[in-house]
Amino acid sequence: MNDRRSELGRSSVRLVLVALILILGAYWLGARYGPREAKEVEARHAAAMSMPGLMPASEPQHPASLTEDEAINVRIYKQASPAVANILTKATEYDFFMDPVPVEGAGSGFLIDPRGFILTNYHVVAGAQTIEVVLGDKSRYPAKFVGADQRNDVALIKIEAKGKQLAYLPLGDSSTLQVGQKVLAIGNPFGFQSTLTTGVVSALGRTVQTSDTTFIDAAIQTDASINRGNSGGPLIDSHGDVIGINSAIYTPSGTAAGIGFAIPINTAKLIANDLISEGRVRRAYLGVTTLELTGWLSEALDLPVQEGLLVEQTTRGGPAAAAGIRGGDRRVQSGMRTLMIGGDVIIGIDGQKVANQFDMNVLLNRKRPGDTVTVTVYRGAKKLDIPVKLGERDGN
């Protein structure tokens, strides 16, 4: 009997404690949320607690609104990524024993019109036997090589979409860029398709030599990350216009160093227009064979300058010859080489210094066939400015 009363007493105490907890909980909910909100929260908690093994989840958090800069990134990526291409190439090379070795390559590109023309870097497709394009929606197309300007590292390829409406990117004006301007790069670094990186224009007007015969003139320098596989992809401004073709990175350590370079889109537009309309790149030429001066050669020939290009020959009927520039008139032997001496020494074009062949290539690269330039030469000790109407060179 005593045990029965003890049990009833303990039960009464538990009921009182539960009642107190419920009253305090109701008071706390009312204080925090108000009557209506408290009922809703209590209902959610009760429903959650009624399911075995579950605890009530925390309140859902609403996503923060995008900043203005984030909104630009999102908008441009959504607009541009469908038109950015992953370019896959296959070629065959031969080993020491002349056995064929298949070689695969990858890079980026972008559609520039609804007909399927795609701009990319020449080095992305150079030597390729087959080219395949994968667009942002994962659709795949074989591509044909249309043409290229090897010196400027620009190539044009084309896909046939068979009635499909292709997204393409508008081309901007790279001459209006300013240092500090926001830019975005989209490409396929290391095979990761449709990757976005952002940065600013770090510098303008760089001339970046990429090989003995190729360079990026008036390069756009950017700190937007550009890695292997980004080559050929678009560099885009905050309006969504392409202002450059991502082409090279400065990497003294073998890793990205925050310095990337892009070919100005104005250069690429001229090349693409030539290839589409005429099937070739129209390149200006002067029509001279030259020898770069060195200190010992200048002294040996008693020339008035230490730097410049000695004209050995002019092309018969070419622009330089027609303008009166003179080639060498005497042969001399220098080691294993025969030199033609006595010709003019070119030291400038349109007021810009010409110290070597690279300088002249860069300056002529900015001109079109039919343009007239002023070539500054020394003829003996006399300095002359000679107007020359540039011709058109065949091939690259």
FIDREN-278963 format. One line per field, with one value per residue (C-alpha): z, x, y negated; residue number from 0. Coordinates in nm, 4 decimals, padded with zeros to 6 digits. Layout:
<pts>
w	[Z, ...];
u	[X, ...];
v	[Y, ...];
i	[NUM, ...];
</pts>
This chain:
<pts>
w	[00.0000, 00.0850, -00.2411, -00.4261, -00.2633, -00.3392, -00.7040, -00.7254, -00.5606, -00.8091, -01.0983, -00.9631, -00.9404, -01.3017, -01.4229, -01.2361, -01.3889, -01.7406, -01.6924, -01.5714, -01.8734, -02.1153, -01.9463, -01.9557, -02.3190, -02.4192, -02.2369, -02.4144, -02.7563, -02.6974, -02.5859, -02.8865, -03.1681, -03.0511, -03.0250, -03.3939, -03.4669, -03.1459, -03.2498, -03.5922, -03.4422, -03.1797, -03.4483, -03.6560, -03.3534, -03.2551, -03.6074, -03.6184, -03.2746, -03.3693, -03.6296, -03.4710, -03.4998, -03.6225, -03.4554, -03.5583, -03.8327, -03.7948, -03.9541, -04.3355, -04.4343, -04.7324, -04.9838, -04.9746, -05.2811, -05.5374, -05.5346, -05.8492, -05.9440, -05.8855, -06.0946, -06.3857, -06.3583, -06.3515, -06.6387, -06.8697, -06.7951, -06.8763, -07.1980, -07.3193, -07.2110, -07.4743, -07.7480, -07.6000, -07.7638, -07.6320, -07.9270, -07.9412, -08.1986, -08.3163, -08.5127, -08.5869, -08.5097, -08.5617, -08.3052, -08.3489, -08.5247, -08.7573, -08.5888, -08.5864, -08.2490, -08.2032, -08.0385, -07.8900, -07.8050, -07.6541, -07.6352, -07.6504, -07.9075, -07.9541, -08.2158, -08.3843, -08.6067, -08.6602, -08.9631, -08.7365, -08.7686, -08.4610, -08.3668, -08.1775, -08.1540, -08.4415, -08.2033, -08.0815, -08.4250, -08.5902, -08.7546, -08.6571, -08.8818, -08.7218, -08.5208, -08.3013, -08.1251, -07.8068, -07.7294, -07.3929, -07.4267, -07.4798, -07.8495, -08.0615, -08.4201, -08.6573, -08.7647, -09.0736, -09.0825, -09.2733, -09.2448, -09.0094, -08.9520, -08.7959, -08.7133, -08.4988, -08.3664, -08.4892, -08.6657, -08.7991, -08.8054, -08.8969, -08.7909, -08.9673, -08.7222, -08.9702, -08.8993, -08.5293, -08.4155, -08.2792, -08.0023, -08.0828, -07.9113, -08.0115, -08.0900, -07.9171, -07.9809, -07.8126, -07.8924, -07.6242, -07.3350, -07.0203, -06.7525, -06.4518, -06.6578, -06.5494, -06.7768, -06.7722, -06.9334, -07.0259, -07.1460, -07.0779, -06.8593, -06.8104, -06.9752, -06.7268, -06.9719, -06.9434, -06.6594, -06.5670, -06.4239, -06.3640, -06.3304, -06.4725, -06.7609, -06.6030, -06.8911, -07.2585, -07.5628, -07.4727, -07.7539, -07.6430, -07.8516, -07.8436, -08.0767, -08.3232, -08.5838, -08.3821, -08.1396, -07.9854, -08.0859, -07.8603, -07.6220, -07.3462, -07.0142, -06.7516, -06.4076, -06.4887, -06.4515, -06.7880, -06.7861, -07.0299, -07.2233, -07.1980, -07.5176, -07.7874, -07.5509, -07.5252, -07.2974, -07.2362, -07.0982, -06.8513, -07.1395, -07.2716, -07.5763, -07.6695, -07.6509, -07.6853, -07.7493, -07.4520, -07.5814, -07.3411, -06.9794, -06.8198, -06.6104, -06.4942, -06.2377, -06.4609, -06.2824, -06.3331, -06.2133, -06.2504, -06.5804, -06.8908, -07.2401, -07.4976, -07.8672, -07.9245, -08.0910, -08.3455, -08.4807, -08.4884, -08.6637, -08.9549, -08.9891, -08.9699, -09.2273, -09.4682, -09.4298, -09.4718, -09.7631, -09.9510, -09.8182, -09.7180, -09.4822, -09.6513, -09.5177, -09.6005, -09.7121, -09.7990, -10.0401, -09.8931, -09.7802, -09.4833, -09.2475, -08.8840, -08.7906, -08.5163, -08.3606, -08.5472, -08.8815, -08.8393, -08.7619, -09.0458, -09.2980, -09.1414, -09.0967, -08.9042, -08.6809, -08.4605, -08.4971, -08.7951, -09.0951, -09.3825, -09.7089, -09.9055, -10.1819, -10.2900, -10.4645, -10.8327, -10.8940, -10.5217, -10.3059, -10.1733, -10.5143, -10.6673, -10.3951, -10.4555, -10.1569, -10.2588, -10.1992, -10.1847, -10.4851, -10.3671, -10.2529, -09.9615, -09.7882, -09.4126, -09.2903, -09.4705, -09.5788, -09.8725, -09.7865, -10.0140, -09.8829, -09.9920, -09.9570, -09.7447, -09.3687, -09.2426, -08.8964, -08.8702, -09.0074, -08.9501, -08.6809, -08.4880, -08.4256, -08.6253, -08.4594, -08.5873, -08.8000, -08.5159, -08.4887, -08.8601, -08.8502, -08.5658, -08.7409, -09.0764, -08.8985, -08.8044, -09.1678, -09.4571, -09.8232, -09.9971, -09.6916, -09.7399, -09.4768, -09.4293, -09.4194, -09.2624, -09.3964, -09.3936, -09.7374, -09.6513, -09.4021, -09.5323, -09.3551, -09.5799, -09.5307, -09.8190, -09.8672, -09.9667, -10.0715, -09.9206, -10.1299, -10.0389, -09.9349, -10.0504, -09.7663, -09.3995];
u	[00.0000, 00.2814, 00.4503, 00.1295, 00.1103, 00.4781, 00.4228, 00.1236, 00.3266, 00.6070, 00.3578, 00.2029, 00.5416, 00.6221, 00.2899, 00.3534, 00.7036, 00.5732, 00.3022, 00.5567, 00.7832, 00.4919, 00.3861, 00.7411, 00.7821, 00.4580, 00.5644, 00.9054, 00.7507, 00.4997, 00.7679, 00.9886, 00.7388, 00.4039, 00.0874, 00.0440, 00.4076, 00.4389, 00.1579, 00.3194, 00.6597, 00.5085, 00.3184, 00.6346, 00.8266, 00.5466, 00.5291, 00.9041, 00.9173, 00.6395, 00.8696, 01.1108, 01.4787, 01.4266, 01.5168, 01.3653, 01.5651, 01.6932, 01.4987, 01.5541, 01.7875, 01.6940, 01.9817, 02.1478, 02.0808, 02.3608, 02.5938, 02.6108, 02.9440, 02.8131, 02.5053, 02.7289, 02.9307, 02.6183, 02.4504, 02.7513, 02.8271, 02.4689, 02.4745, 02.8204, 02.8863, 02.6566, 02.8738, 03.2108, 03.3579, 03.5781, 03.8036, 03.9439, 04.2093, 04.3796, 04.7014, 04.9658, 05.3332, 05.6200, 05.8687, 06.2410, 06.1637, 05.9114, 05.6203, 05.2971, 05.1998, 04.8494, 04.8502, 04.5450, 04.5082, 04.2484, 04.1753, 03.8946, 03.7193, 03.3958, 03.1248, 03.1228, 02.8160, 02.5141, 02.6765, 02.9104, 03.2392, 03.4604, 03.7644, 04.0505, 04.4302, 04.6330, 04.8419, 04.5247, 04.4510, 04.7946, 04.8723, 04.5390, 04.4080, 04.0637, 03.8918, 03.5852, 03.3889, 03.1861, 02.9508, 02.8168, 02.5053, 02.7338, 02.6418, 02.9353, 03.0256, 03.3112, 03.4834, 03.6781, 03.9824, 03.9050, 04.2377, 04.4797, 04.7244, 05.0180, 05.2090, 04.9218, 04.8251, 04.4657, 04.2704, 03.9167, 03.7277, 03.3656, 03.0939, 02.7709, 02.4802, 02.2213, 01.9414, 02.0132, 02.0141, 02.3616, 02.4375, 02.7258, 02.9136, 02.9118, 03.2552, 03.3518, 03.6120, 03.9464, 04.0740, 03.8462, 03.9760, 04.1146, 04.3451, 04.1367, 03.8342, 03.6583, 03.7041, 03.5854, 03.7463, 03.5541, 03.7287, 03.8168, 04.1295, 04.2715, 03.9569, 03.7110, 03.4520, 03.2886, 03.5015, 03.4652, 03.7440, 03.7371, 03.9845, 04.0767, 04.2758, 04.6210, 04.8007, 04.7569, 04.9793, 05.2261, 05.4145, 05.4620, 05.6923, 05.5606, 05.8195, 06.0893, 05.8245, 05.5048, 05.3938, 05.0914, 05.0914, 04.9135, 04.8412, 04.5826, 04.7381, 04.4987, 04.5069, 04.2050, 04.3311, 04.4309, 04.5598, 04.6344, 04.3130, 04.1959, 04.3870, 04.1512, 03.8667, 03.7025, 03.7997, 03.4747, 03.3942, 03.1159, 02.8724, 02.9155, 03.1247, 03.4386, 03.7405, 04.0196, 04.1253, 04.3019, 04.6349, 04.9276, 05.0348, 05.3563, 05.4699, 05.8327, 05.7629, 05.5487, 05.2293, 04.9896, 05.1460, 04.8470, 04.9721, 04.7804, 04.7761, 04.4998, 04.5012, 04.2973, 03.9664, 04.0202, 04.3187, 04.1162, 03.8217, 04.0411, 04.1823, 03.8399, 03.6916, 03.9798, 03.9458, 03.5667, 03.5507, 03.8722, 03.9975, 04.3340, 04.4878, 04.5853, 04.9291, 05.1265, 05.4874, 05.7755, 05.9689, 06.3200, 06.5769, 06.7670, 07.0537, 07.0379, 07.3253, 07.5680, 07.8350, 08.1238, 07.9426, 07.8523, 08.2139, 08.3486, 08.1195, 08.1751, 07.8002, 07.6607, 07.4319, 07.4806, 07.1264, 06.8998, 06.8446, 07.0914, 06.9009, 07.0773, 06.8181, 06.4877, 06.2217, 06.2089, 05.8928, 05.8134, 05.7040, 06.0508, 06.2142, 05.9346, 05.9810, 06.3572, 06.4972, 06.8318, 06.9760, 07.3445, 07.5729, 07.8854, 07.9443, 08.1726, 08.2507, 08.1964, 08.2912, 08.0640, 07.8176, 07.8145, 07.6843, 07.5502, 07.6677, 07.6313, 07.2518, 07.0309, 06.9995, 06.6392, 06.6125, 06.2422, 05.8898, 05.6386, 05.8625, 05.8871, 06.2321, 06.3443, 06.6417, 06.5858, 06.3621, 06.1177, 06.0591, 05.9832, 05.7492, 05.5507, 05.5194, 05.4183, 05.1715, 04.9720, 04.9385, 04.7207, 04.8125, 04.7802, 04.8755, 05.1530, 05.4274, 05.7335, 06.0518, 06.3512, 06.6887, 07.0539, 07.2135, 07.5776, 07.5864, 07.2644, 06.9326, 06.6244, 06.2488, 06.1020, 05.7242, 05.6381, 05.3009, 05.2891, 05.2080, 05.0412, 05.2352, 05.1245, 05.0673, 05.1509];
v	[00.0000, -00.2344, -00.1430, -00.2283, -00.5729, -00.6373, -00.5545, -00.7868, -01.0608, -01.0292, -01.0360, -01.3555, -01.5195, -01.4268, -01.5690, -01.8934, -01.9216, -01.8576, -02.1186, -02.3725, -02.3031, -02.3491, -02.6727, -02.8113, -02.7018, -02.8706, -03.1869, -03.1871, -03.1323, -03.4063, -03.6473, -03.5701, -03.5356, -03.6681, -03.4577, -03.3691, -03.2949, -03.0950, -02.8640, -02.8080, -02.7320, -02.5038, -02.3154, -02.2672, -02.1436, -01.9058, -01.7626, -01.7150, -01.5550, -01.3138, -01.1492, -00.9003, -00.9829, -01.3397, -01.6651, -01.9976, -02.1713, -02.5252, -02.8050, -02.8259, -03.1066, -03.3230, -03.3584, -03.6980, -03.9151, -03.9409, -04.2378, -04.4471, -04.2887, -03.9373, -04.0114, -04.1187, -03.7966, -03.5793, -03.7628, -03.7542, -03.3900, -03.2884, -03.4915, -03.3929, -03.0348, -02.8724, -03.0284, -02.9265, -02.6166, -02.3406, -02.2546, -01.9007, -01.8109, -01.4929, -01.4624, -01.2027, -01.2441, -01.0015, -00.8779, -00.8091, -00.4797, -00.6504, -00.4770, -00.6812, -00.8275, -00.9754, -01.3177, -01.4874, -01.8549, -02.0853, -02.4548, -02.7064, -02.9204, -03.1142, -03.1554, -03.4950, -03.4614, -03.2322, -03.0653, -02.8697, -03.0587, -03.0192, -03.2263, -03.0629, -03.0653, -02.9272, -02.7181, -02.5419, -02.3914, -02.3966, -02.0630, -01.9086, -01.6321, -01.6367, -01.9101, -01.8588, -02.1321, -02.0866, -02.3768, -02.4858, -02.2643, -01.9599, -01.9311, -01.8113, -01.9021, -01.8264, -02.1475, -02.2442, -02.4683, -02.7894, -02.9712, -03.1433, -03.4223, -03.2399, -03.5583, -03.6906, -03.3436, -03.3740, -03.0973, -03.0593, -02.7291, -02.6505, -02.4079, -02.3141, -02.3060, -02.1683, -02.4112, -02.4631, -02.8261, -02.8942, -03.1401, -03.3750, -03.6560, -04.0230, -04.1661, -04.4900, -04.7603, -04.6922, -05.0423, -05.1906, -04.9771, -05.1374, -05.0000, -04.8965, -04.7953, -04.4749, -04.1714, -03.8114, -03.5070, -03.1922, -02.8794, -02.5195, -02.5175, -02.1671, -02.0271, -02.1817, -02.3102, -02.6525, -02.7864, -03.1545, -03.3694, -03.7439, -04.0282, -04.3646, -04.5064, -04.5307, -04.7048, -04.7899, -04.8182, -04.5423, -04.3719, -04.0118, -03.7920, -03.4344, -03.2786, -03.3823, -03.4687, -03.5298, -03.7976, -03.9634, -04.3268, -04.5774, -04.2896, -04.3232, -04.2248, -04.0920, -03.9337, -03.7137, -03.3556, -03.2063, -02.8500, -02.5701, -02.5109, -02.8732, -02.9550, -03.0784, -03.1646, -03.5062, -03.7932, -03.9822, -04.3270, -04.4074, -04.4746, -04.1201, -04.2175, -04.0245, -04.2534, -03.9952, -03.6352, -03.4786, -03.3593, -03.3382, -03.3467, -03.4659, -03.1727, -03.1817, -02.9093, -02.6884, -02.7935, -03.0834, -03.4091, -03.6389, -03.7779, -03.6783, -03.8244, -03.8516, -03.9391, -04.2575, -04.1748, -04.4540, -04.2579, -03.9358, -04.1037, -04.2141, -03.8638, -03.6969, -03.9378, -03.8678, -03.4917, -03.4924, -03.7358, -03.6559, -03.3242, -03.4690, -03.7228, -04.0472, -04.1348, -04.4489, -04.4149, -04.6413, -04.4205, -04.4193, -04.1634, -04.2999, -04.2282, -04.3335, -04.5601, -04.4671, -04.6854, -04.5215, -04.5334, -04.8983, -04.9817, -04.7675, -04.9429, -05.2878, -05.3421, -05.6411, -05.4226, -05.1181, -04.9809, -04.9305, -04.7064, -04.7088, -04.6627, -04.3887, -04.3576, -04.5070, -04.2984, -04.3853, -04.5845, -04.5805, -04.8757, -04.9652, -04.9503, -05.1580, -05.4218, -05.4473, -05.2546, -05.1076, -04.7653, -04.6670, -04.7089, -04.5205, -04.1633, -04.0848, -03.7597, -03.7346, -03.3884, -03.1433, -03.4103, -03.6478, -03.9952, -04.2653, -04.6032, -04.9637, -04.9763, -05.1993, -05.1407, -05.1459, -05.3024, -05.3916, -05.3610, -05.6409, -05.7867, -05.4579, -05.3122, -05.0079, -04.8399, -04.4859, -04.2647, -04.2121, -04.5879, -04.6103, -04.3097, -04.4674, -04.8032, -04.6508, -04.4228, -04.7333, -04.8386, -04.7233, -04.6777, -05.0111, -05.2171, -05.4723, -05.4825, -05.6997, -05.4922, -05.6666, -05.5523, -05.6453, -05.6558, -05.6903, -05.9768, -06.1314, -06.0778, -06.0491, -06.0105, -05.8087, -05.7616, -05.4035, -05.2627, -04.9141, -04.6106, -04.2819, -03.9753, -03.6312, -03.3813, -03.4263];
i	[0, 1, 2, 3, 4, 5, 6, 7, 8, 9, 10, 11, 12, 13, 14, 15, 16, 17, 18, 19, 20, 21, 22, 23, 24, 25, 26, 27, 28, 29, 30, 31, 32, 33, 34, 35, 36, 37, 38, 39, 40, 41, 42, 43, 44, 45, 46, 47, 48, 49, 50, 51, 52, 53, 54, 55, 56, 57, 58, 59, 60, 61, 62, 63, 64, 65, 66, 67, 68, 69, 70, 71, 72, 73, 74, 75, 76, 77, 78, 79, 80, 81, 82, 83, 84, 85, 86, 87, 88, 89, 90, 91, 92, 93, 94, 95, 96, 97, 98, 99, 100, 101, 102, 103, 104, 105, 106, 107, 108, 109, 110, 111, 112, 113, 114, 115, 116, 117, 118, 119, 120, 121, 122, 123, 124, 125, 126, 127, 128, 129, 130, 131, 132, 133, 134, 135, 136, 137, 138, 139, 140, 141, 142, 143, 144, 145, 146, 147, 148, 149, 150, 151, 152, 153, 154, 155, 156, 157, 158, 159, 160, 161, 162, 163, 164, 165, 166, 167, 168, 169, 170, 171, 172, 173, 174, 175, 176, 177, 178, 179, 180, 181, 182, 183, 184, 185, 186, 187, 188, 189, 190, 191, 192, 193, 194, 195, 196, 197, 198, 199, 200, 201, 202, 203, 204, 205, 206, 207, 208, 209, 210, 211, 212, 213, 214, 215, 216, 217, 218, 219, 220, 221, 222, 223, 224, 225, 226, 227, 228, 229, 230, 231, 232, 233, 234, 235, 236, 237, 238, 239, 240, 241, 242, 243, 244, 245, 246, 247, 248, 249, 250, 251, 252, 253, 254, 255, 256, 257, 258, 259, 260, 261, 262, 263, 264, 265, 266, 267, 268, 269, 270, 271, 272, 273, 274, 275, 276, 277, 278, 279, 280, 281, 282, 283, 284, 285, 286, 287, 288, 289, 290, 291, 292, 293, 294, 295, 296, 297, 298, 299, 300, 301, 302, 303, 304, 305, 306, 307, 308, 309, 310, 311, 312, 313, 314, 315, 316, 317, 318, 319, 320, 321, 322, 323, 324, 325, 326, 327, 328, 329, 330, 331, 332, 333, 334, 335, 336, 337, 338, 339, 340, 341, 342, 343, 344, 345, 346, 347, 348, 349, 350, 351, 352, 353, 354, 355, 356, 357, 358, 359, 360, 361, 362, 363, 364, 365, 366, 367, 368, 369, 370, 371, 372, 373, 374, 375, 376, 377, 378, 379, 380, 381, 382, 383, 384, 385, 386, 387, 388, 389, 390, 391, 392, 393, 394, 395];
</pts>
